[in-house]
Structures are given as C-alpha cells and as structure tokens.
Amino acid sequence: MTVARRALTGLVLLGLIAVAALAIWLWGFGGADHVMREAVAAQRQAQRAMAHGLRALKSGAPGAWWGLMGICFSYGFFHAAGPGHGKLVIGGYGLGRAVTLWRLSALAVASSLAQAGAAVLLVLAGVQLFDWSRVELTDMAEKALAPVSYGLMACLGLYLVLRGLRRAWRLRAPLGGRVLSTHPAEGQDQSQDHGAHHPHADHDHTHDHSHHHHGPGEICASCGHRHGPTLEEAAQLSSWREALAIVLSIAARPCTGAVFLLLLTWRLEVLGAGIAGAFAMGLGTASVTLCVALLAAGVRGGLLARLLGGSGGGSGALRLAAALEVCAGALVMLFCLELLSRSL
C-alpha cells in the first residue's frame, strides 16, 4: 500500500470516527437540544440586530445597507442549524448518489436561494392580493407549506431507496445482473447464426442484412438521425430532473425569518432592502447546507476509494454504492416523515 493510500485511508477512518462521535453526542447525550437552544438564542439576537439595522436604514445612516445584509446573512447561517432547509436531503443525496462537487455545491446554493425566492413570492402575493397579516403569512408558511415540503422530501428519500434497491437487484447476478440468453433477440434473423446450424466448409454465400440494431445515441446509416439519447445524455437528464425535484421540494417551505423581514420592510416602504436581505439569508443558509453536502460527498468518495483499493474491487464498490443510496434515502425519508408528523 502506497503512502498516499495509507494517508487517504487514515483520513477516511478519522472522518468516520468524527461523524460517529458527533452523531452520538447529538442524539445520545442531548447535544442536538443544546445546539437548538444556542441557535434560537443567536436567531433572537440577529432579529433584534435586524430591527436596529432597519431603523438605521430608514433614517439614512451610512453603511446601514451593508450592515443589514451582514445581519441577514448571519441570521440565515444560525437559522440553518435548525430542522428543515434541506440539509439532510442534499447531504443524503450527496452520500447516496455519484454527484460532482460543483454540481452538488450548485444544488445547495440553488435550493437555499429558491427558498428565499419562495418567501418573496409568498409575501408579495399575501400582502397585495389577500392583505394578509404577519400571523396569516407565518401560518401559511408553517402550517400549510411546510407539510408539503416535508412530504416531497420524504418522497425523494423513497425514490433514493427504490433506486438503490433496483441497483442492488441488478448486481445480484454475475456480470452486473445481466442474463445471458442462448435465444436470438426478438426480430433478429435466426439464419445469421450459421455456425450453430450448418458448417461453411461445403459452400459459400453472401449475406445482405437489412436489419441493424442501433446502440444508444448511434446515428442511423439509412436516415442519418439518432433514434434515442446516449447513455450520458440519459444520465444527465435524470440528474437534472432529480436536482429540480430537490430544489422545488426545499423551496416549497419559505423561511419564516425571511417572511418576517419582508413584511417589516413592506410596512417601512423599503421592500428592496427586504428582498435583498431575504437572499442574503439564503446565502447564509447555503453556507451550512454546502458544508453538509461536501462532507457527505467526501465520506462517500472516501469509502468507495477505500473499497476500490482493497480486495473487493469494482464489484464491491458497486454494491457499496447501492447500499449507501438505500441507507441515505431511508435516513432522509424517516427524518422527513418525522418532521411531517410534527407539522400536522
């Protein structure tokens, strides 16, 4: 084993031990409650600072705009420590699926910004079309839209579970689960297999095979067009559909802090600052979500690299990838179902 592989193995093991220790502290020794209390206290301080920043902005104090944006970013950062905001969903997706780091990072940022955009749309529609108050807007976000978001996230977790189980089922047999058949394919001319029926030593003949099977994305020689997407295009389309589903499920629940800020700036007639502050909150939330996503992707990559370097080889790595997808999907589904039951 090379020095680099030993170092990689040590880092992976250290990371797994750290994650396990953190999980035991959070859920075994009440660490999660402590984190929640600290996050709530930090949010209250940020709300007071936000109100002060709005008063300074309204009075025209120099630097008030950027000060308010910094406060909103801090609020989003501390608010992301609470439940929701798709941290577990995106982290589970990065753990269970082979996603590039830049795409996973873009997904984390896009989902947080989409959540801020949903808050803007909710407040603008609520105050202009329905003349809703703060209580009505908050109830819409927490009691109506939050269960929808949790339900969609749970469906995404179920999708990951089913996808992982399907991959594991395909890997149950040799050669990746492919079944070798001695029968000719449907529509294939059986006379093409001459070696299995008669020898060629006594005569010769020519063949004019008019039927040709095209591979995925292959250009047809007769019409000059492709009859289907390539495997890479199909995989890319699937990944974009998954990304869109994740963003929409997270954005379905607007951030209540952004709703509060937007409603307050609407009344103070500085709505532009509220919209900018909502997206600053989204960036603060994205910073936490991004760290979770990259940590999950790093754990996945380290585990697969460790298995590829051992005796399991590629088949063992494929089985581990399927198991990770099932476990990550189950974790997302169970956690989101718990949030759904609490919100109902």
C-alpha positions, 0 to 999 in steps of 0.5 A: 500500500502506497503512502498516499493510500495509507494517508487517504485511508487514515483520513477516511477512518478519522472522518468516520470516527468524527461523524460517529462521535458527533452523531452520538453526542447529538442524539445520545447525550442531548447535544442536538437540544443544546445546539437548538437552544444556542441557535434560537438564542443567536436567531433572537439576537440577529432579529433584534440586530435586524430591527436596529439595522432597519431603523438605521436604514430608514433614517439614512445612516451610512453603511446601514445597507451593508450592515443589514445584509451582514445581519441577514446573512448571519441570521440565515447561517444560525437559522440553518442549524435548525430542522428543515432547509434541506440539509439532510436531503442534499447531504443524503443525496450527496452520500447516496448518489455519484454527484460532482462537487460543483454540481452538488455545491450548485444544488445547495446554493440553488435550493437555499436561494429558491427558498428565499425566492419562495418567501418573496413570492409568498409575501408579495402575493399575501400582502397585495392580493389577500392583505394578509397579516404577519400571523396569516403569512407565518401560518401559511408558511408553517402550517400549510407549506411546510407539510408539503415540503416535508412530504416531497422530501420524504418522497425523494428519500423513497425514490433514493431507496427504490433506486438503490434497491433496483441497483442492488437487484441488478448486481445480484447476478454475475456480470452486473445482473445481466442474463445471458440468453442462448435465444436470438433477440426478438426480430433478429434473423435466426439464419445469421447464426450459421455456425450453430446450424450448418458448417461453411466448409461445403459452400459459400454465400453472401449475406445482405442484412437489412436489419441493424440494431442501433446502440444508444445515441448511434446515428442511423446509416439509412436516415442519418438521425439518432433514434434515442439519447446516449447513455450520458445524455440519459444520465444527465437528464435524470440528474437534472430532473432529480436536482429540480425535484430537490430544489422545488421540494426545499423551496416549497417551505419559505423561511419564516425569518425571511417572511418576517423581514419582508413584511417589516420592510413592506410596512417601512416602504423599503421592500428592496432592502427586504428582498435583498436581505431575504437572499442574503439569508439564503446565502447564509443558509447555503453556507451550512447546507454546502458544508453538509453536502461536501462532507457527505460527498467526501465520506462517500468518495472516501469509502468507495476509494477505500473499497476500490483499493482493497480486495473487493474491487469494482464489484464491491464498490458497486454494491457499496454504492447501492447500499449507501443510496438505500441507507441515505434515502431511508435516513432522509425519508424517516427524518422527513416523515418525522418532521411531517408528523410534527407539522400536522 
